[in-house]
Amino acid sequence: MRRLSTKASLKTAKNELLLPEHYLNQPYARILIPDPKGGFSAEILEFPGCFAEGDTADDAIDNLERAASSWIEVALCQGQEIPPPSASYSYSGRLVLRLPRELHKLAARKADRDRVSLNQCLLTAIATWVGADNLYQRLEDRLLDRIVASNPEAQRRSIKGPLENAAGTTLHSKKKYKPKRKISRLAG
C-alpha cells in the first residue's frame, strides 16, 4: 500500500475507491425540462455540463443517469473532487456583498426614494433577477397554449413565428408594424 503525504492525496485516494453509483444514490438536484417541440432534457445541477435528452421523461432521466455515471468516472480519473449534493449546503440567509462605492451610493439613494431599507432594496432586485429568467418565453408559451386550446381553427393550422396581436406588435418587440402608404401631393 502506498503512503499518502497530503490531504489532497488522501481525498483523491478516497474518491478512487468510490463507484459512480455511490454518488448517484445521493440527493443530487436532477432537473427535468419539457421541450416545447417535443421530448425532454434533464441535467444534474451540481455536475457542470452533465445533461441528457430523451423522447419521454423516463428516457431523459435514464440517459441522464448514464451521462452522470460517465461524468463521475471522468472526474475521478482526472483527480477531481466530486461536488456534494446541493441539498447538503446550508444557507444561513446572510450574505456579505462587496459593491463599488458608486453603486452602493446609487442603491442607497434608490432605497431612500422608495422608502425601504437598503437590504430590502437589494433583496427585491435579486429576487427580480432570479425570477426573470425566461419569464417572457414562459408567458408567450402559456398564451399560445391557451389560444390554441380555445380556438379550433388555430388547432388545425400551424402558427409560425411569434404571436402577433391585432396592432401588429410581437410580444418581444416594441416596434409596430406600419403598412406602407403612398402619399400623393396635391398640386396647387
Z-matrix of the N, CA and C atoms (Angstrom, degrees):
N
C 1 1.446
C 2 1.516 1 109.11
N 3 1.349 2 115.89 1 136.49
C 4 1.465 3 118.91 2 -178.17
C 5 1.520 4 110.93 3 -80.90
N 6 1.311 5 115.71 4 154.55
C 7 1.461 6 122.35 5 -179.26
C 8 1.521 7 108.64 6 -94.38
N 9 1.315 8 116.87 7 131.97
C 10 1.457 9 122.13 8 179.96
C 11 1.516 10 108.94 9 -99.14
N 12 1.340 11 115.82 10 134.42
C 13 1.455 12 118.80 11 -174.33
C 14 1.525 13 113.90 12 -104.37
N 15 1.308 14 119.39 13 -18.88
C 16 1.465 15 120.01 14 -177.01
C 17 1.521 16 110.89 15 -131.56
N 18 1.333 17 114.66 16 164.45
C 19 1.456 18 119.70 17 176.65
C 20 1.524 19 111.11 18 -62.25
N 21 1.337 20 116.91 19 -39.48
C 22 1.466 21 120.80 20 -179.70
C 23 1.517 22 110.45 21 -60.65
N 24 1.338 23 117.13 22 -42.10
C 25 1.462 24 120.68 23 178.56
C 26 1.521 25 110.82 24 -64.75
N 27 1.315 26 116.85 25 -36.40
C 28 1.455 27 121.47 26 178.92
C 29 1.528 28 110.51 27 -65.34
N 30 1.348 29 116.74 28 -43.61
C 31 1.464 30 120.52 29 177.82
C 32 1.519 31 110.64 30 -63.67
N 33 1.329 32 117.69 31 -41.62
C 34 1.463 33 121.47 32 179.95
C 35 1.520 34 110.13 33 -63.01
N 36 1.322 35 117.44 34 -44.34
C 37 1.468 36 120.96 35 179.18
C 38 1.529 37 110.40 36 -63.68
N 39 1.326 38 117.21 37 -38.98
C 40 1.462 39 120.88 38 179.01
C 41 1.527 40 109.84 39 -64.72
N 42 1.343 41 117.04 40 -43.52
C 43 1.460 42 120.98 41 179.63
C 44 1.521 43 111.71 42 -64.29
N 45 1.337 44 117.29 43 -34.22
C 46 1.463 45 120.50 44 -179.27
C 47 1.529 46 111.50 45 -65.76
N 48 1.326 47 116.71 46 -27.30
C 49 1.456 48 120.35 47 -177.95
C 50 1.521 49 112.60 48 -81.14
N 51 1.346 50 118.12 49 -17.17
C 52 1.455 51 121.53 50 -175.86
C 53 1.530 52 110.47 51 -92.08
N 54 1.312 53 115.26 52 141.24
C 55 1.454 54 121.59 53 178.04
C 56 1.524 55 109.77 54 -92.60
N 57 1.348 56 117.36 55 157.13
C 58 1.467 57 119.91 56 178.68
C 59 1.536 58 112.93 57 -54.47
N 60 1.330 59 117.20 58 -34.35
C 61 1.456 60 120.34 59 -179.00
C 62 1.523 61 111.73 60 -60.88
N 63 1.343 62 116.37 61 -32.51
C 64 1.471 63 120.22 62 177.26
C 65 1.523 64 109.97 63 -59.32
N 66 1.304 65 116.44 64 -44.14
C 67 1.463 66 120.54 65 -178.77
C 68 1.529 67 111.37 66 -73.02
N 69 1.323 68 116.34 67 -42.40
C 70 1.463 69 120.09 68 -174.84
C 71 1.528 70 112.87 69 -68.34
N 72 1.332 71 118.23 70 -15.54
C 73 1.459 72 121.22 71 175.20
C 74 1.524 73 112.06 72 -82.05
N 75 1.342 74 116.86 73 -6.75
C 76 1.456 75 121.51 74 178.63
C 77 1.535 76 109.62 75 -84.86
N 78 1.335 77 117.89 76 162.53
C 79 1.475 78 120.81 77 -174.11
C 80 1.538 79 114.20 78 -79.71
N 81 1.328 80 116.62 79 63.73
C 82 1.465 81 119.97 80 175.47
C 83 1.522 82 109.65 81 -73.53
N 84 1.322 83 116.65 82 148.72
C 85 1.470 84 122.58 83 -177.79
C 86 1.524 85 109.57 84 -77.90
N 87 1.325 86 115.96 85 103.82
C 88 1.460 87 122.16 86 176.94
C 89 1.522 88 107.74 87 -98.50
N 90 1.318 89 116.01 88 124.11
C 91 1.458 90 121.99 89 -176.94
C 92 1.521 91 108.68 90 -112.02
N 93 1.323 92 116.86 91 129.71
C 94 1.462 93 123.16 92 178.15
C 95 1.521 94 107.74 93 -112.78
N 96 1.333 95 116.92 94 125.95
C 97 1.461 96 122.02 95 -175.29
C 98 1.518 97 109.24 96 -124.61
N 99 1.350 98 117.28 97 117.44
C 100 1.470 99 118.80 98 176.47
C 101 1.525 100 109.97 99 -72.62
N 102 1.315 101 115.85 100 139.64
C 103 1.464 102 121.58 101 177.40
C 104 1.523 103 108.02 102 -92.92
N 105 1.340 104 118.91 103 127.70
C 106 1.466 105 120.41 104 -179.36
C 107 1.528 106 113.33 105 -57.17
N 108 1.318 107 117.56 106 -24.51
C 109 1.466 108 121.19 107 -179.17
C 110 1.522 109 112.01 108 -90.23
N 111 1.321 110 117.41 109 0.30
C 112 1.463 111 121.93 110 -179.48
C 113 1.513 112 111.10 111 114.96
N 114 1.302 113 116.00 112 148.03
C 115 1.451 114 121.26 113 179.95
C 116 1.517 115 111.68 114 86.86
N 117 1.326 116 114.58 115 -176.79
C 118 1.453 117 121.82 116 -177.17
C 119 1.521 118 109.54 117 -140.82
N 120 1.320 119 115.77 118 153.32
C 121 1.454 120 120.91 119 168.48
C 122 1.523 121 106.99 120 -122.19
N 123 1.317 122 116.08 121 154.15
C 124 1.460 123 121.38 122 -178.43
C 125 1.517 124 108.62 123 -142.55
N 126 1.326 125 115.95 124 150.07
C 127 1.461 126 120.13 125 178.29
C 128 1.516 127 110.74 126 -150.40
N 129 1.326 128 115.03 127 158.19
C 130 1.459 129 121.59 128 172.35
C 131 1.518 130 105.73 129 -107.60
N 132 1.328 131 116.23 130 116.35
C 133 1.456 132 121.17 131 -172.29
C 134 1.520 133 114.05 132 -60.81
N 135 1.325 134 116.67 133 -35.11
C 136 1.465 135 119.54 134 -176.21
C 137 1.525 136 113.15 135 -76.19
N 138 1.329 137 118.27 136 -15.60
C 139 1.465 138 122.16 137 -178.27
C 140 1.534 139 108.49 138 -106.52
N 141 1.318 140 118.69 139 97.85
C 142 1.472 141 120.64 140 -177.49
C 143 1.531 142 111.85 141 -56.61
N 144 1.324 143 115.48 142 128.54
C 145 1.461 144 121.01 143 176.93
C 146 1.513 145 114.39 144 81.69
N 147 1.319 146 118.77 145 3.46
C 148 1.468 147 121.40 146 -179.53
C 149 1.518 148 108.99 147 -93.73
N 150 1.328 149 115.72 148 104.81
C 151 1.461 150 120.50 149 179.30
C 152 1.512 151 109.16 150 -148.04
N 153 1.323 152 115.55 151 165.24
C 154 1.467 153 121.48 152 -179.96
C 155 1.523 154 108.32 153 -152.13
N 156 1.330 155 114.98 154 165.98
C 157 1.460 156 121.53 155 178.20
C 158 1.518 157 108.97 156 -130.99
N 159 1.325 158 115.87 157 161.43
C 160 1.458 159 121.02 158 176.82
C 161 1.512 160 110.37 159 -163.45
N 162 1.328 161 115.87 160 159.64
C 163 1.460 162 120.88 161 179.00
C 164 1.523 163 111.44 162 -69.86
N 165 1.331 164 116.64 163 -32.77
C 166 1.464 165 121.34 164 177.66
C 167 1.526 166 108.29 165 -121.26
N 168 1.326 167 116.06 166 168.20
C 169 1.464 168 120.59 167 178.30
C 170 1.529 169 110.33 168 -61.02
N 171 1.338 170 116.49 169 -42.02
C 172 1.467 171 120.06 170 179.37
C 173 1.526 172 111.76 171 -63.55
N 174 1.340 173 116.59 172 -41.09
C 175 1.470 174 120.20 173 177.88
C 176 1.523 175 110.67 174 -61.17
N 177 1.336 176 116.22 175 -43.86
C 178 1.464 177 120.25 176 -178.64
C 179 1.526 178 110.88 177 -63.26
N 180 1.324 179 117.63 178 -42.03
C 181 1.470 180 121.23 179 179.36
C 182 1.527 181 110.71 180 -67.59
N 183 1.339 182 117.44 181 -43.01
C 184 1.472 183 120.45 182 177.36
C 185 1.524 184 111.10 183 -60.58
N 186 1.330 185 116.20 184 -44.63
C 187 1.466 186 120.43 185 178.40
C 188 1.525 187 111.14 186 -64.50
N 189 1.337 188 116.20 187 -35.88
C 190 1.466 189 120.32 188 178.39
C 191 1.522 190 110.95 189 -64.80
N 192 1.320 191 117.61 190 -41.33
C 193 1.464 192 120.34 191 179.90
C 194 1.528 193 110.61 192 -62.12
N 195 1.341 194 116.97 193 -41.00
C 196 1.476 195 120.19 194 177.35
C 197 1.527 196 110.62 195 -66.01
N 198 1.339 197 116.70 196 -42.82
C 199 1.466 198 120.50 197 179.54
C 200 1.527 199 110.85 198 -64.40
N 201 1.337 200 116.67 199 -40.35
C 202 1.470 201 120.77 200 179.65
C 203 1.526 202 110.83 201 -65.99
N 204 1.315 203 116.76 202 -38.86
C 205 1.461 204 120.23 203 177.57
C 206 1.533 205 110.45 204 -60.94
N 207 1.327 206 116.01 205 -45.03
C 208 1.478 207 120.09 206 177.34
C 209 1.520 208 110.76 207 -64.99
N 210 1.331 209 116.99 208 -40.25
C 211 1.477 210 121.97 209 -179.94
C 212 1.523 211 109.55 210 -59.13
N 213 1.328 212 117.02 211 -45.34
C 214 1.464 213 122.03 212 -179.05
C 215 1.522 214 110.43 213 -65.95
N 216 1.333 215 117.99 214 -44.24
C 217 1.459 216 121.28 215 179.55
C 218 1.526 217 111.15 216 -58.82
N 219 1.327 218 116.92 217 -45.23
C 220 1.469 219 120.76 218 -179.88
C 221 1.527 220 110.26 219 -64.81
N 222 1.343 221 117.14 220 -44.26
C 223 1.467 222 120.52 221 179.95
C 224 1.526 223 110.85 222 -60.80
N 225 1.312 224 116.78 223 -42.94
C 226 1.469 225 120.21 224 179.41
C 227 1.524 226 111.55 225 -66.37
N 228 1.332 227 117.24 226 -40.24
C 229 1.472 228 120.64 227 178.52
C 230 1.525 229 111.37 228 -63.12
N 231 1.321 230 116.30 229 -30.54
C 232 1.461 231 120.42 230 179.41
C 233 1.526 232 112.23 231 -87.83
N 234 1.327 233 116.75 232 3.18
C 235 1.463 234 120.57 233 178.08
C 236 1.518 235 113.93 234 76.97
N 237 1.316 236 116.91 235 16.77
C 238 1.467 237 120.20 236 179.93
C 239 1.521 238 110.15 237 -84.38
N 240 1.318 239 115.24 238 150.86
C 241 1.448 240 120.78 239 177.09
C 242 1.526 241 108.64 240 -84.11
N 243 1.311 242 116.85 241 137.25
C 244 1.462 243 121.50 242 179.12
C 245 1.529 244 107.38 243 -81.13
N 246 1.344 245 117.73 244 126.42
C 247 1.468 246 119.40 245 -178.04
C 248 1.528 247 111.15 246 -65.98
N 249 1.324 248 116.47 247 147.48
C 250 1.468 249 118.95 248 178.31
C 251 1.533 250 110.07 249 -74.69
N 252 1.317 251 117.71 250 160.89
C 253 1.468 252 120.24 251 176.48
C 254 1.529 253 110.56 252 -61.01
N 255 1.318 254 116.47 253 143.87
C 256 1.466 255 119.60 254 -178.36
C 257 1.519 256 111.19 255 -65.21
N 258 1.324 257 117.84 256 -22.54
C 259 1.461 258 120.80 257 178.18
C 260 1.528 259 110.60 258 -64.10
N 261 1.332 260 117.77 259 -21.87
C 262 1.458 261 119.92 260 -179.34
C 263 1.533 262 112.18 261 -88.13
N 264 1.334 263 117.52 262 -5.98
C 265 1.454 264 119.87 263 175.78
C 266 1.521 265 108.42 264 -74.34
N 267 1.315 266 115.92 265 143.50
C 268 1.455 267 117.33 266 175.27
C 269 1.527 268 107.65 267 -109.49
N 270 1.301 269 115.07 268 134.05
C 271 1.462 270 121.46 269 -179.98
C 272 1.518 271 107.04 270 -115.98
N 273 1.321 272 115.65 271 120.12
C 274 1.461 273 120.50 272 -175.66
C 275 1.523 274 112.20 273 -84.34
N 276 1.319 275 117.47 274 -18.48
C 277 1.453 276 119.49 275 -174.66
C 278 1.518 277 111.94 276 91.56
N 279 1.315 278 116.47 277 -3.13
C 280 1.474 279 121.29 278 176.70
C 281 1.513 280 108.49 279 -104.65
N 282 1.319 281 115.22 280 141.43
C 283 1.451 282 120.88 281 -179.16
C 284 1.518 283 108.62 282 -142.61
N 285 1.307 284 116.40 283 125.52
C 286 1.453 285 120.50 284 175.01
C 287 1.521 286 106.62 285 -93.26
N 288 1.312 287 116.03 286 125.11
C 289 1.455 288 121.01 287 -173.26
C 290 1.525 289 109.45 288 -127.05
N 291 1.308 290 117.03 289 127.36
C 292 1.461 291 120.92 290 175.58
C 293 1.518 292 108.33 291 -99.88
N 294 1.326 293 115.18 292 130.33
C 295 1.459 294 121.91 293 179.67
C 296 1.517 295 109.78 294 -124.50
N 297 1.316 296 117.24 295 148.86
C 298 1.462 297 118.36 296 169.46
C 299 1.537 298 108.49 297 -61.57
N 300 1.314 299 117.68 298 148.83
C 301 1.462 300 121.37 299 -175.82
C 302 1.524 301 112.76 300 -56.41
N 303 1.311 302 116.61 301 -41.90
C 304 1.462 303 120.14 302 -177.69
C 305 1.531 304 110.78 303 -64.82
N 306 1.327 305 117.19 304 -41.99
C 307 1.455 306 121.15 305 178.06
C 308 1.528 307 111.02 306 -65.54
N 309 1.340 308 116.56 307 -39.26
C 310 1.460 309 121.78 308 176.79
C 311 1.530 310 109.71 309 -60.43
N 312 1.325 311 116.38 310 -45.20
C 313 1.459 312 121.30 311 179.93
C 314 1.529 313 111.07 312 -62.58
N 315 1.351 314 117.43 313 -44.60
C 316 1.462 315 121.08 314 -179.65
C 317 1.530 316 111.19 315 -64.74
N 318 1.331 317 116.79 316 -40.30
C 319 1.463 318 120.31 317 179.18
C 320 1.528 319 110.53 318 -66.30
N 321 1.331 320 117.40 319 -40.74
C 322 1.467 321 120.86 320 178.64
C 323 1.532 322 110.75 321 -64.31
N 324 1.322 323 117.19 322 -40.80
C 325 1.470 324 120.55 323 177.68
C 326 1.533 325 110.83 324 -63.19
N 327 1.331 326 116.27 325 -43.30
C 328 1.472 327 119.48 326 179.10
C 329 1.524 328 110.34 327 -62.53
N 330 1.322 329 117.13 328 -42.45
C 331 1.468 330 120.66 329 178.65
C 332 1.532 331 110.29 330 -61.36
N 333 1.335 332 117.21 331 -42.45
C 334 1.465 333 120.51 332 177.70
C 335 1.523 334 111.03 333 -62.36
N 336 1.341 335 116.73 334 -44.78
C 337 1.469 336 120.62 335 179.15
C 338 1.518 337 111.43 336 -60.42
N 339 1.345 338 116.76 337 -39.34
C 340 1.460 339 121.81 338 -178.76
C 341 1.532 340 112.62 339 -84.74
N 342 1.345 341 115.69 340 -3.58
C 343 1.465 342 122.75 341 179.28
C 344 1.524 343 111.96 342 58.29
N 345 1.336 344 115.13 343 45.42
C 346 1.459 345 122.11 344 174.58
C 347 1.521 346 107.86 345 -131.32
N 348 1.315 347 116.29 346 166.17
C 349 1.465 348 119.66 347 177.19
C 350 1.527 349 109.44 348 -72.15
N 351 1.308 350 115.83 349 159.28
C 352 1.462 351 120.19 350 176.34
C 353 1.531 352 109.54 351 -61.62
N 354 1.323 353 117.28 352 -37.91
C 355 1.463 354 121.51 353 177.30
C 356 1.532 355 110.56 354 -58.87
N 357 1.336 356 117.32 355 -47.45
C 358 1.462 357 121.19 356 -179.56
C 359 1.526 358 110.79 357 -65.02
N 360 1.329 359 116.50 358 -37.85
C 361 1.469 360 120.96 359 178.68
C 362 1.530 361 110.51 360 -61.66
N 363 1.329 362 116.64 361 -47.87
C 364 1.469 363 120.54 362 -179.83
C 365 1.526 364 111.05 363 -68.89
N 366 1.319 365 117.66 364 -36.53
C 367 1.462 366 121.42 365 177.66
C 368 1.526 367 110.48 366 -61.67
N 369 1.317 368 117.07 367 -43.62
C 370 1.465 369 121.67 368 178.92
C 371 1.526 370 110.55 369 -64.08
N 372 1.335 371 116.74 370 -42.79
C 373 1.469 372 120.79 371 -179.91
C 374 1.528 373 110.59 372 -63.39
N 375 1.315 374 118.02 373 -43.00
C 376 1.467 375 121.39 374 -179.73
C 377 1.531 376 110.21 375 -67.77
N 378 1.332 377 117.32 376 -43.65
C 379 1.465 378 120.49 377 179.54
C 380 1.524 379 110.92 378 -61.99
N 381 1.322 380 116.87 379 -39.32
C 382 1.463 381 120.88 380 177.43
C 383 1.516 382 110.55 381 -64.72
N 384 1.315 383 116.77 382 -44.03
C 385 1.459 384 121.39 383 -179.31
C 386 1.525 385 111.01 384 -64.67
N 387 1.317 386 117.78 385 -44.37
C 388 1.461 387 121.42 386 -178.29
C 389 1.527 388 110.54 387 -66.85
N 390 1.330 389 117.90 388 -39.94
C 391 1.453 390 121.23 389 -177.10
C 392 1.509 391 114.51 390 -81.89
N 393 1.312 392 118.32 391 -12.02
C 394 1.463 393 120.67 392 -174.75
C 395 1.522 394 113.51 393 -83.73
N 396 1.318 395 118.40 394 -9.44
C 397 1.464 396 120.58 395 179.92
C 398 1.521 397 109.90 396 -55.70
N 399 1.283 398 115.47 397 121.37
C 400 1.465 399 122.69 398 175.91
C 401 1.522 400 114.31 399 59.15
N 402 1.328 401 118.15 400 19.93
C 403 1.458 402 120.26 401 -179.16
C 404 1.516 403 111.69 402 -58.72
N 405 1.322 404 117.22 403 -48.36
C 406 1.456 405 119.86 404 -177.76
C 407 1.529 406 111.70 405 -64.25
N 408 1.312 407 117.39 406 -38.73
C 409 1.461 408 120.36 407 178.57
C 410 1.521 409 110.99 408 -65.01
N 411 1.331 410 116.83 409 -42.37
C 412 1.461 411 120.26 410 178.91
C 413 1.522 412 111.00 411 -64.33
N 414 1.340 413 116.61 412 -41.31
C 415 1.459 414 119.99 413 178.57
C 416 1.528 415 111.21 414 -63.70
N 417 1.335 416 116.41 415 -43.82
C 418 1.459 417 120.19 416 179.26
C 419 1.527 418 110.79 417 -62.48
N 420 1.328 419 117.18 418 -43.37
C 421 1.467 420 120.92 419 179.58
C 422 1.526 421 111.09 420 -62.49
N 423 1.329 422 117.48 421 -43.46
C 424 1.459 423 120.60 422 179.48
C 425 1.523 424 111.13 423 -64.89
N 426 1.332 425 116.17 424 -41.82
C 427 1.459 426 120.17 425 179.44
C 428 1.525 427 110.62 426 -64.17
N 429 1.308 428 117.31 427 -44.35
C 430 1.455 429 121.69 428 178.54
C 431 1.530 430 110.76 429 -61.72
N 432 1.328 431 117.30 430 -42.96
C 433 1.465 432 120.90 431 177.88
C 434 1.525 433 111.16 432 -59.93
N 435 1.325 434 116.55 433 -42.48
C 436 1.466 435 119.97 434 179.94
C 437 1.521 436 111.48 435 -66.72
N 438 1.328 437 116.96 436 -40.98
C 439 1.462 438 120.53 437 179.79
C 440 1.523 439 110.19 438 -63.60
N 441 1.318 440 116.14 439 -46.55
C 442 1.468 441 120.39 440 -179.38
C 443 1.525 442 110.24 441 -64.53
N 444 1.332 443 117.56 442 -41.21
C 445 1.461 444 121.02 443 -178.67
C 446 1.530 445 112.07 444 -66.47
N 447 1.325 446 117.09 445 -31.68
C 448 1.464 447 119.53 446 -176.12
C 449 1.522 448 113.53 447 -96.16
N 450 1.322 449 117.77 448 -4.85
C 451 1.457 450 120.57 449 -175.82
C 452 1.527 451 109.80 450 -126.04
N 453 1.349 452 117.05 451 105.78
C 454 1.476 453 119.41 452 -178.69
C 455 1.523 454 112.75 453 -59.81
N 456 1.326 455 117.32 454 -33.59
C 457 1.462 456 119.44 455 179.69
C 458 1.529 457 111.08 456 -66.44
N 459 1.325 458 116.43 457 -38.84
C 460 1.468 459 120.48 458 178.46
C 461 1.522 460 110.90 459 -66.88
N 462 1.338 461 117.07 460 -28.47
C 463 1.455 462 120.11 461 178.16
C 464 1.525 463 111.14 462 -70.33
N 465 1.339 464 116.39 463 -31.39
C 466 1.461 465 120.12 464 -177.93
C 467 1.525 466 112.97 465 -78.60
N 468 1.312 467 117.25 466 -31.69
C 469 1.466 468 118.96 467 -178.04
C 470 1.522 469 109.60 468 -107.88
N 471 1.291 470 116.58 469 155.14
C 472 1.464 471 118.92 470 178.74
C 473 1.516 472 108.70 471 -87.98
N 474 1.303 473 115.14 472 138.44
C 475 1.460 474 120.14 473 178.93
C 476 1.516 475 107.23 474 -95.61
N 477 1.315 476 116.58 475 122.90
C 478 1.456 477 121.11 476 -177.56
C 479 1.515 478 109.66 477 -106.72
N 480 1.329 479 116.11 478 144.86
C 481 1.461 480 121.26 479 175.57
C 482 1.517 481 111.44 480 73.22
N 483 1.324 482 116.13 481 -175.32
C 484 1.455 483 120.67 482 -178.28
C 485 1.520 484 111.42 483 -70.61
N 486 1.312 485 115.37 484 154.42
C 487 1.453 486 119.49 485 176.29
C 488 1.518 487 109.74 486 -61.16
N 489 1.311 488 115.48 487 142.62
C 490 1.451 489 118.78 488 175.92
C 491 1.513 490 108.30 489 -126.45
N 492 1.319 491 115.10 490 139.26
C 493 1.449 492 117.65 491 176.12
C 494 1.524 493 109.20 492 -94.30
N 495 1.297 494 116.30 493 -178.85
C 496 1.461 495 120.14 494 -174.54
C 497 1.526 496 112.61 495 -61.57
N 498 1.333 497 117.73 496 -27.91
C 499 1.460 498 120.25 497 -178.96
C 500 1.517 499 112.32 498 -79.45
N 501 1.338 500 117.06 499 -7.91
C 502 1.461 501 119.71 500 178.85
C 503 1.511 502 113.80 501 88.04
N 504 1.319 503 118.81 502 14.13
C 505 1.460 504 120.21 503 177.50
C 506 1.512 505 108.76 504 -95.91
N 507 1.304 506 116.65 505 149.31
C 508 1.460 507 120.22 506 174.85
C 509 1.510 508 107.59 507 -97.92
N 510 1.315 509 116.32 508 164.28
C 511 1.450 510 119.68 509 179.29
C 512 1.518 511 112.45 510 -67.82
N 513 1.328 512 117.59 511 -21.66
C 514 1.459 513 120.04 512 -176.10
C 515 1.514 514 113.36 513 -104.69
N 516 1.295 515 118.70 514 1.87
C 517 1.458 516 118.69 515 -179.43
C 518 1.507 517 109.77 516 -131.01
N 519 1.305 518 115.98 517 155.18
C 520 1.448 519 121.45 518 177.94
C 521 1.515 520 110.89 519 -101.59
N 522 1.320 521 116.37 520 -6.01
C 523 1.452 522 120.22 521 -178.58
C 524 1.521 523 109.66 522 -76.67
N 525 1.301 524 115.65 523 137.47
C 526 1.455 525 119.88 524 175.82
C 527 1.513 526 109.06 525 -97.32
N 528 1.311 527 114.02 526 144.81
C 529 1.446 528 119.68 527 175.91
C 530 1.521 529 107.72 528 -78.03
N 531 1.317 530 116.30 529 125.56
C 532 1.455 531 120.96 530 178.46
C 533 1.520 532 108.12 531 -119.36
N 534 1.327 533 116.29 532 118.13
C 535 1.457 534 117.78 533 178.54
C 536 1.525 535 109.82 534 -66.59
N 537 1.321 536 114.06 535 145.89
C 538 1.462 537 118.42 536 179.16
C 539 1.523 538 109.26 537 -73.47
N 540 1.327 539 115.92 538 133.94
C 541 1.462 540 121.15 539 178.66
C 542 1.512 541 108.79 540 -121.37
N 543 1.279 542 113.91 541 143.85
C 544 1.450 543 118.36 542 174.41
C 545 1.513 544 107.94 543 -87.09
N 546 1.301 545 115.73 544 128.22
C 547 1.466 546 120.26 545 177.94
C 548 1.512 547 107.32 546 -107.56
N 549 1.289 548 113.69 547 118.34
C 550 1.474 549 116.82 548 179.26
C 551 1.522 550 108.94 549 -103.81
N 552 1.284 551 114.67 550 139.92
C 553 1.465 552 119.49 551 177.88
C 554 1.520 553 109.23 552 -90.87
N 555 1.262 554 112.66 553 137.90
C 556 1.449 555 117.88 554 175.73
C 557 1.520 556 108.85 555 -83.46
N 558 1.267 557 115.57 556 128.42
C 559 1.470 558 118.78 557 178.09
C 560 1.527 559 107.17 558 -77.27
N 561 1.260 560 116.34 559 132.19
C 562 1.436 561 117.53 560 -175.61
C 563 1.460 562 115.76 561 -133.45
